[in-house]
Amino acid sequence: MIQTMTKQCAICGKGSMLTWKLKKLRGKYNPTVKKRKYPNLQWVIIPKEGLKKEKFKKLSGKRGLACTKCIKALAKCK
């Protein structure tokens, strides 16, 4: 199992990002609220055989957090 303390994808390294919500006030935008957005991470076991991409081979056979984009790419590699 791959231990990651941060909310980060084990395969591509995608992490959180800070966004600003712009609120319109009297015809002008007022940047008021900062919000941290996190990627959609899921626990997945990366299969050992049948992987074509190099970034998946180093993690083969292990369990870790991966973003849904990488999970979708894993399904195409099989």
C-alpha positions in Angstrom: 0.0 0.0 0.0 1.3 3.4 -0.9 1.1 5.8 2.0 0.3 9.4 1.0 -0.4 11.9 3.7 -1.5 14.6 1.3 -4.6 14.5 -0.9 -2.6 13.8 -4.0 -2.7 11.2 -6.9 0.0 8.5 -6.6 0.3 8.2 -10.4 0.2 11.7 -11.8 0.7 13.8 -8.7 -2.5 15.9 -9.2 -3.2 17.7 -5.9 -5.4 20.5 -4.5 -5.8 23.9 -6.0 -7.0 27.2 -4.6 -9.9 28.9 -6.5 -11.5 32.3 -6.0 -15.2 32.7 -6.2 -16.1 36.1 -7.8 -19.2 37.7 -6.4 -20.9 40.4 -8.3 -21.8 43.4 -6.2 -23.4 46.5 -7.6 -22.1 45.8 -11.2 -18.5 45.0 -10.1 -16.9 41.8 -9.2 -15.7 41.4 -5.7 -13.2 38.6 -5.1 -14.4 37.5 -1.6 -14.3 33.7 -1.1 -11.2 31.6 -1.5 -11.9 27.9 -1.6 -9.6 24.9 -1.9 -10.7 22.2 -4.4 -9.5 18.7 -4.2 -9.2 16.0 -6.9 -11.6 13.1 -7.0 -9.3 10.4 -5.5 -10.3 6.7 -5.2 -8.5 3.7 -3.7 -7.4 1.4 -6.5 -5.1 -1.7 -6.9 -2.9 -1.3 -9.9 -2.7 -4.6 -11.8 0.7 -6.3 -12.3 0.6 -7.4 -15.9 -0.7 -5.9 -19.2 0.4 -2.3 -18.5 1.9 -0.4 -21.4 2.6 3.0 -19.9 5.8 3.5 -17.9 4.1 5.6 -15.2 1.9 2.7 -14.2 4.7 0.1 -14.1 6.5 1.5 -11.1 3.3 1.2 -9.0 2.2 -2.2 -10.3 0.7 -4.5 -7.7 0.3 -1.8 -5.1 -2.8 -0.1 -3.6 -3.0 3.6 -3.6 -5.0 6.7 -4.2 -5.5 7.6 -7.8 -7.5 10.3 -9.5 -10.4 9.3 -11.7 -8.6 10.4 -14.9 -5.7 7.9 -14.1 -8.2 5.1 -13.3 -9.8 5.7 -16.7 -6.4 5.5 -18.4 -5.7 2.3 -16.4 -8.8 0.7 -17.9 -7.7 1.5 -21.4 -4.2 0.0 -20.8 -5.6 -3.5 -20.0 
